Amino acid sequence: MVFDTYHIIYLLANFFLIFVVHRFMRVFFEHRKYKRILGILAYSFYFIMTTLVYLLIDIPLITLITNLITMFIISLTYEASIQKRIICVVYMYLFMAAAEIIAAAMTGYINFSVFSQGEFRDTFGLIATRIVAYCETLLLENIKLTRKGRNISWISWLASIVIPISTLILEVIIANQTNLTKVEAVGSVSLLFAVNIIAFYLYDSLAENYIKKSKLALLQKENELYSRQCEIMQSSTEDLQAFRHDMSNQLIILNHLLEEGKDEEARRQLDQLSRFIKGKVIYSTSGNIIIDGLVNYKLQSVASENIKVETEIVVPKQLNIDIADFVTLLGNLLDNALEALKKVDREQRILTIKIMFSQERLIGRITNTYCGEIYLKDDKILTSKKEKQKHGYGLSNVEKIIKKYNGYMEIDYANWEFRVDFIIYLPQKN
């Protein structure tokens, strides 16, 4: 075997293929099972074995078997069942085979036998195979992130196709230049693969930084809710202690006023005590900081609005849901209910909140009285506010969160009572 320019480019392409396989693995598997060093060894073993089989044997059937075995070995470094590993490895190889078929069609080479030694030596086809497979991994990653609720911009979708294909076109232009030396050919191919790796490494870094900033914002939101919850509880505790301390004196004064026949002044004193007690109600004491903080914060002014509130909240201290998602879900439902209650006569303002967790399901019901018309369009409820372009996103955002967690929502508005029932599935973390 003569080790020529094609073989050098094959080594570069096969090294780039490690990066492609790694991204494939990221699509199918979430977490590593072992330390990073074992992963590096597994990928190195894949590179060595596939390279040796190709250079020394180059029989498609043996190449196929080698790829499947070595990719399965790589999958062992990730957390998954044996069945999932087998299925994912088969799918990965099918995607890579599809890339090879596309490249073979582009170069006009479609006749081959799985049992005889390969004769395919087209450099462009070799590079195209890797680039097409790379495009597939990028698109699959975007699809996975979209299904998990991440908003992928159209620029990201476009970049997943344009950057690899553009670099491939540039390589074709360079390769067609006359008098191209071996160093220039190998250098251009190296640059082609490097540009793709670096471009999406930078994209991944930016995405990771964005996620970190989002998590920091969520942590700040959680701390804010926790702080407000603590303030409410601390304020209520201090007021209760003061109230208990003064209670005996207040009763003495009330008794004295009644003995002297000052009924009107005694009634005013009792009204003040009644308003004080109503204004310091804690509506949620489940132990879940996010729910308690959000509910108590949202409802701290309901007493002054003469809203009768009933709550039944039984949830664990920790739930497997993003803070931002839950704030969007419950926050919008409470905001909508409180907004609607402001339009109801003060004597008829009733708000009921029921939330419980059972069998990996978060079940909730928010009910409020309302008055006026319910505006519908295409079976969707519209805002009753005048500036409709600036409002009306509350229930729409709630629906997105419900769908993200494969949940269910039902809305009913019979007998001047608006009710929203929801169920979202929150399996416990492994």
C-alpha positions as CSV (number, residue, x, y, z in Angstrom):
1,M,0.0,0.0,0.0
2,V,1.3,3.4,-1.0
3,F,0.6,6.1,1.6
4,D,-0.3,9.0,-0.6
5,T,-2.2,12.3,-0.2
6,Y,-5.6,10.6,-0.2
7,H,-4.6,8.5,2.9
8,I,-3.4,11.6,4.8
9,I,-6.7,13.3,4.0
10,Y,-8.5,10.1,5.1
11,L,-6.7,10.3,8.5
12,L,-7.8,13.9,8.9
13,A,-11.4,13.0,7.9
14,N,-11.5,10.1,10.3
15,F,-10.2,12.3,13.1
16,F,-12.9,14.8,12.3
17,L,-15.4,11.9,12.4
18,I,-14.6,11.5,16.1
19,F,-16.0,15.0,16.6
20,V,-19.1,14.0,14.5
21,V,-19.7,10.8,16.6
22,H,-19.3,12.8,19.8
23,R,-22.0,15.2,18.8
24,F,-24.2,12.2,17.7
25,M,-23.7,10.8,21.2
26,R,-24.7,14.1,22.8
27,V,-28.0,13.9,20.9
28,F,-28.9,10.4,22.2
29,F,-27.3,10.4,25.6
30,E,-27.6,12.9,28.5
31,H,-24.9,12.0,31.0
32,R,-21.5,10.4,31.1
33,K,-21.2,7.2,33.2
34,Y,-17.5,7.3,33.8
35,K,-14.7,9.9,34.0
36,R,-13.7,11.9,30.9
37,I,-10.5,9.9,30.5
38,L,-12.4,6.7,29.7
39,G,-14.4,8.6,27.1
40,I,-11.2,9.8,25.5
41,L,-9.8,6.3,25.4
42,A,-13.0,4.9,23.9
43,Y,-13.0,7.6,21.1
44,S,-9.3,6.9,20.5
45,F,-10.0,3.2,20.2
46,Y,-12.7,4.0,17.7
47,F,-10.3,6.1,15.6
48,I,-7.5,3.5,15.7
49,M,-9.7,0.5,14.9
50,T,-11.7,2.1,12.0
51,T,-8.5,3.5,10.5
52,L,-6.6,0.2,10.6
53,V,-9.5,-1.7,9.2
54,Y,-9.9,0.8,6.4
55,L,-6.2,1.0,5.5
56,L,-5.4,-2.7,5.8
57,I,-8.7,-4.5,4.8
58,D,-11.2,-1.9,3.4
59,I,-14.1,-4.4,3.0
60,P,-17.4,-2.6,3.6
61,L,-18.9,-5.4,5.6
62,I,-15.9,-5.6,8.0
63,T,-15.9,-1.8,8.2
64,L,-19.6,-1.8,9.1
65,I,-19.0,-4.4,11.9
66,T,-16.0,-2.5,13.2
67,N,-17.9,0.8,13.3
68,L,-20.9,-0.7,15.1
69,I,-18.7,-2.5,17.7
70,T,-16.5,0.6,18.4
71,M,-19.5,3.0,18.6
72,F,-21.2,0.6,21.0
73,I,-18.0,0.7,23.2
74,I,-18.2,4.5,23.1
75,S,-21.9,4.3,24.2
76,L,-20.8,2.3,27.3
77,T,-19.2,5.5,28.7
78,Y,-22.7,7.1,28.9
79,E,-25.6,6.3,31.2
80,A,-28.3,4.2,29.4
81,S,-29.8,0.8,29.2
82,I,-28.3,-1.9,26.8
83,Q,-31.4,-1.7,24.6
84,K,-31.1,2.1,24.2
85,R,-27.4,1.8,23.5
86,I,-28.0,-0.8,20.7
87,I,-30.9,1.3,19.2
88,C,-28.9,4.5,19.3
89,V,-25.8,3.0,17.8
90,V,-27.8,1.6,14.9
91,Y,-29.5,4.9,14.3
92,M,-26.1,6.7,14.4
93,Y,-24.7,4.4,11.8
94,L,-27.8,4.7,9.6
95,F,-27.4,8.5,9.6
96,M,-23.7,8.1,8.8
97,A,-24.5,5.6,6.0
98,A,-27.1,8.1,4.6
99,A,-24.3,10.7,4.5
100,E,-22.1,8.2,2.6
101,I,-24.8,7.5,0.1
102,I,-25.4,11.2,-0.5
103,A,-21.6,11.7,-1.0
104,A,-21.4,8.7,-3.3
105,A,-24.3,10.0,-5.4
106,M,-22.6,13.5,-5.6
107,T,-19.4,11.9,-6.9
108,G,-21.1,9.4,-9.2
109,Y,-19.8,6.3,-7.4
110,I,-22.7,4.0,-6.7
111,N,-21.4,0.5,-7.6
112,F,-19.7,-1.4,-4.8
113,S,-19.8,-4.7,-3.0
114,V,-20.0,-5.2,0.7
115,F,-17.8,-8.3,0.4
116,S,-14.9,-7.1,-1.8
117,Q,-12.3,-4.5,-1.2
118,G,-13.4,-1.0,-1.9
119,E,-12.1,1.0,-4.8
120,F,-13.5,4.4,-3.8
121,R,-10.7,7.0,-3.7
122,D,-12.5,10.3,-4.3
123,T,-11.1,13.0,-1.9
124,F,-14.1,15.2,-2.3
125,G,-16.5,12.3,-1.6
126,L,-14.5,11.5,1.5
127,I,-14.8,15.1,2.8
128,A,-18.4,15.4,1.7
129,T,-19.3,12.3,3.7
130,R,-18.0,13.8,6.9
131,I,-19.5,17.2,6.3
132,V,-23.0,15.8,5.5
133,A,-22.9,13.7,8.6
134,Y,-21.8,16.7,10.5
135,C,-24.8,18.7,9.2
136,E,-27.1,15.8,10.3
137,T,-25.7,16.0,13.9
138,L,-26.2,19.8,14.1
139,L,-29.8,19.5,12.9
140,L,-30.5,16.7,15.3
141,E,-29.1,18.7,18.1
142,N,-31.4,21.6,17.2
143,I,-34.4,19.3,17.0
144,K,-33.6,17.8,20.5
145,L,-33.2,21.3,22.0
146,T,-36.5,22.4,20.4
147,R,-38.3,19.4,21.9
148,K,-36.9,20.2,25.3
149,G,-38.4,23.7,25.1
150,R,-35.3,25.7,24.0
151,N,-36.1,28.4,21.4
152,I,-33.6,27.8,18.5
153,S,-33.4,30.9,16.3
154,W,-33.6,30.7,12.5
155,I,-30.0,31.9,12.4
156,S,-28.9,28.8,14.3
157,W,-30.9,26.5,12.0
158,L,-29.4,28.3,8.9
159,A,-25.8,28.2,10.4
160,S,-26.1,24.4,10.9
161,I,-26.4,24.0,7.1
162,V,-24.6,27.1,5.6
163,I,-21.3,26.9,7.6
164,P,-20.5,23.3,6.8
165,I,-21.7,23.5,3.2
166,S,-19.9,26.8,2.6
167,T,-16.6,25.4,3.8
168,L,-17.1,22.4,1.6
169,I,-17.7,24.6,-1.5
170,L,-14.5,26.5,-0.7
171,E,-12.6,23.3,-0.5
172,V,-13.9,22.3,-3.9
173,I,-12.7,25.6,-5.3
174,I,-9.3,25.2,-3.8
175,A,-9.0,21.6,-4.9
176,N,-9.7,22.6,-8.5
177,Q,-6.7,24.9,-8.6
178,T,-3.9,23.6,-10.8
179,N,-0.5,22.8,-9.5
180,L,-1.8,22.2,-5.9
181,T,1.0,20.7,-3.8
182,K,0.4,17.9,-1.3
183,V,1.1,20.3,1.6
184,E,-1.5,22.8,0.2
185,A,-4.1,20.0,-0.3
186,V,-3.6,18.6,3.2
187,G,-3.5,22.1,4.7
188,S,-6.8,23.2,3.0
189,V,-8.6,20.1,4.2
190,S,-7.2,20.6,7.7
191,L,-8.4,24.2,7.7
192,L,-11.8,23.0,6.4
193,F,-12.4,20.7,9.4
194,A,-10.8,23.2,11.8
195,V,-13.2,26.0,10.8
196,N,-16.2,23.7,11.3
197,I,-15.0,22.5,14.7
198,I,-14.0,26.0,15.9
199,A,-17.2,27.7,14.6
200,F,-19.5,25.3,16.5
201,Y,-17.2,25.1,19.5
202,L,-17.6,28.9,19.8
203,Y,-21.4,28.5,19.3
204,D,-21.5,25.9,22.1
205,S,-19.5,28.2,24.3
206,L,-21.9,31.1,23.7
207,A,-24.9,28.8,24.3
208,E,-23.3,27.5,27.5
209,N,-22.7,31.1,28.7
210,Y,-26.3,31.9,27.9
211,I,-27.5,29.0,29.9
212,K,-25.3,30.0,32.8
213,K,-26.7,33.5,32.7
214,S,-30.2,32.1,32.5
215,K,-29.6,29.9,35.5
216,L,-28.1,32.8,37.4
217,A,-31.2,34.9,36.6
218,L,-33.4,32.0,37.8
219,L,-31.3,31.7,41.0
220,Q,-31.7,35.4,41.6
221,K,-35.5,35.0,41.0
222,E,-35.5,32.1,43.5
223,N,-33.6,34.1,46.0
224,E,-36.0,37.1,45.5
225,L,-39.0,34.8,46.1
226,Y,-37.2,33.3,49.1
227,S,-36.4,36.7,50.5
228,R,-39.9,37.9,50.1
229,Q,-41.3,34.7,51.7
230,C,-38.9,35.2,54.6
231,E,-39.9,38.9,54.9
232,I,-43.6,38.0,54.9
233,M,-43.1,35.2,57.5
234,Q,-40.8,37.4,59.6
235,S,-43.3,40.3,59.5
236,S,-46.2,38.0,60.3
237,T,-44.3,36.5,63.2
238,E,-43.3,39.9,64.7
239,D,-46.9,41.2,64.2
240,L,-48.3,38.1,65.9
241,Q,-45.9,38.5,68.8
242,A,-46.8,42.1,69.2
243,F,-50.5,41.2,68.8
244,R,-50.3,38.6,71.6
245,H,-48.4,41.0,73.8
246,D,-51.1,43.7,73.4
247,M,-54.1,41.4,73.4
248,S,-54.6,41.4,77.1
249,N,-54.4,45.2,77.2
250,Q,-56.8,45.4,74.2
251,L,-59.3,43.2,76.0
252,I,-59.1,45.3,79.1
253,I,-59.8,48.4,77.0
254,L,-62.7,46.8,75.2
255,N,-64.2,45.6,78.4
256,H,-63.9,49.0,79.9
257,L,-65.5,50.6,76.8
258,L,-68.4,48.2,77.0
259,E,-68.9,48.7,80.7
260,E,-69.1,52.5,80.1
261,G,-71.6,51.9,77.3
262,K,-69.3,53.2,74.6
263,D,-70.4,50.6,72.1
264,E,-69.6,52.6,69.0
265,E,-66.0,53.2,70.1
266,A,-65.7,49.5,71.1
267,R,-67.0,48.5,67.6
268,R,-64.3,50.6,65.9
269,Q,-61.6,49.0,68.1
270,L,-62.8,45.5,67.1
271,D,-62.9,46.5,63.4
272,Q,-59.3,47.6,63.6
273,L,-58.3,44.3,65.2
274,S,-60.2,42.4,62.5
275,R,-58.6,44.2,59.7
276,F,-55.2,43.7,61.2
277,I,-55.7,39.9,61.5
278,K,-57.1,39.6,57.9
279,G,-54.2,41.6,56.5
280,K,-51.5,39.2,57.9
281,V,-52.7,35.9,56.5
282,I,-50.1,33.5,55.1
283,Y,-51.9,31.7,52.3
284,S,-49.3,29.0,51.5
285,T,-47.2,27.1,53.9
286,S,-46.3,23.9,51.9
287,G,-42.5,24.3,52.5
288,N,-41.8,24.7,48.8
289,I,-40.0,28.1,48.7
290,I,-41.0,28.9,45.1
291,I,-44.7,28.1,45.5
292,D,-45.0,29.7,49.0
293,G,-43.1,32.8,48.0
294,L,-45.0,33.3,44.7
295,V,-48.5,32.7,46.2
296,N,-47.9,34.8,49.3
297,Y,-46.3,37.6,47.3
298,K,-49.1,37.7,44.7
299,L,-51.9,37.6,47.4
300,Q,-50.5,40.0,49.9
301,S,-52.9,42.8,48.8
302,V,-56.1,40.7,48.4
303,A,-57.4,41.7,51.9
304,S,-57.5,45.3,50.8
305,E,-59.4,44.2,47.7
306,N,-61.9,42.3,49.8
307,I,-61.1,39.0,48.0
308,K,-62.0,35.9,49.8
309,V,-59.2,33.3,49.3
310,E,-59.2,29.6,49.8
311,T,-56.0,27.6,49.4
312,E,-55.1,23.9,49.5
313,I,-51.4,23.4,48.6
314,V,-49.7,20.1,49.3
315,V,-46.5,19.7,47.4
316,P,-42.9,18.5,48.3
317,K,-40.2,21.0,49.1
318,Q,-38.4,20.2,45.8
319,L,-40.1,19.7,42.3
320,N,-38.4,18.6,39.1
321,I,-39.4,21.7,37.2
322,D,-37.4,24.8,36.0
323,I,-38.1,27.8,38.3
324,A,-38.8,30.1,35.2
325,D,-41.4,27.6,33.9
326,F,-43.2,27.4,37.2
327,V,-43.1,31.1,37.7
328,T,-44.6,31.6,34.2
329,L,-47.3,28.9,34.8
330,L,-48.5,29.9,38.3
331,G,-47.7,33.6,38.0
332,N,-49.7,34.1,34.9
333,L,-52.7,32.1,36.2
334,L,-52.7,34.2,39.5
335,D,-52.3,37.5,37.6
336,N,-55.2,36.6,35.3
337,A,-57.4,35.6,38.2
338,L,-56.6,38.7,40.3
339,E,-57.1,41.0,37.3
340,A,-60.5,39.4,36.6
341,L,-61.6,39.7,40.3
342,K,-61.0,43.5,40.3
343,K,-64.0,43.8,37.9
344,V,-66.3,41.8,40.2
345,D,-68.5,43.3,42.9
346,R,-66.5,43.4,46.2
347,E,-69.0,41.1,47.9
348,Q,-68.6,38.4,45.2
349,R,-64.8,38.2,44.9
350,I,-63.7,34.6,45.5
351,L,-60.4,33.0,44.6
352,T,-59.6,29.3,45.1
353,I,-56.1,27.8,44.7
354,K,-55.6,24.1,44.9
355,I,-52.2,22.5,44.0
356,M,-51.0,19.0,44.9
357,F,-48.4,16.5,43.9
358,S,-49.2,12.9,43.4
359,Q,-47.6,10.0,41.4
360,E,-45.1,12.3,39.6
361,R,-47.9,14.7,38.6
362,L,-48.4,18.3,39.7
363,I,-52.2,18.9,39.7
364,G,-53.6,22.4,40.0
365,R,-56.9,24.2,39.9
366,I,-57.3,28.0,40.0
367,T,-60.8,29.3,40.3
368,N,-62.1,32.8,40.4
369,T,-65.4,34.6,40.0
370,Y,-65.7,36.9,37.0
371,C,-68.1,39.3,35.3
372,G,-68.4,40.5,31.7
373,E,-67.9,38.6,28.4
374,I,-65.3,36.0,27.5
375,Y,-63.8,36.8,24.1
376,L,-62.9,33.9,21.9
377,K,-61.1,33.5,18.6
378,D,-60.4,30.1,17.1
379,D,-61.4,28.5,20.4
380,K,-58.8,30.6,22.2
381,I,-59.6,33.1,25.0
382,L,-58.5,36.6,24.2
383,T,-57.7,39.4,26.6
384,S,-60.5,41.9,27.4
385,K,-58.0,44.7,27.7
386,K,-58.1,47.5,25.2
387,E,-54.5,47.3,24.1
388,K,-54.8,43.7,22.8
389,Q,-51.4,43.8,21.1
390,K,-49.7,44.3,24.4
391,H,-51.7,41.8,26.3
392,G,-53.2,38.3,26.0
393,Y,-50.0,36.3,26.2
394,G,-50.7,35.0,29.7
395,L,-52.7,31.9,28.8
396,S,-50.7,31.3,25.7
397,N,-47.5,31.2,27.8
398,V,-49.1,28.8,30.2
399,E,-50.1,26.5,27.3
400,K,-46.5,26.4,26.2
401,I,-45.3,25.3,29.6
402,I,-48.0,22.7,29.8
403,K,-47.0,21.3,26.4
404,K,-43.3,21.3,27.4
405,Y,-44.0,18.9,30.3
406,N,-46.4,16.8,28.2
407,G,-49.3,18.1,30.4
408,Y,-52.9,18.9,30.1
409,M,-55.0,22.0,30.7
410,E,-58.8,22.6,30.7
411,I,-60.6,25.9,31.0
412,D,-64.2,26.3,32.0
413,Y,-66.2,29.5,32.6
414,A,-69.7,28.4,33.6
415,N,-72.0,30.2,36.2
416,W,-69.7,33.2,36.4
417,E,-66.9,31.1,37.7
418,F,-63.6,30.9,35.6
419,R,-61.7,27.7,36.3
420,V,-58.3,26.5,35.0
421,D,-57.3,22.9,35.7
422,F,-53.8,21.7,34.8
423,I,-51.7,18.6,35.1
424,I,-48.0,18.4,34.3
425,Y,-45.8,15.4,34.6
426,L,-42.7,15.8,36.8
427,P,-40.8,12.5,37.0
428,Q,-38.2,12.5,39.8
429,K,-34.6,13.0,38.8
430,N,-32.4,9.9,38.7
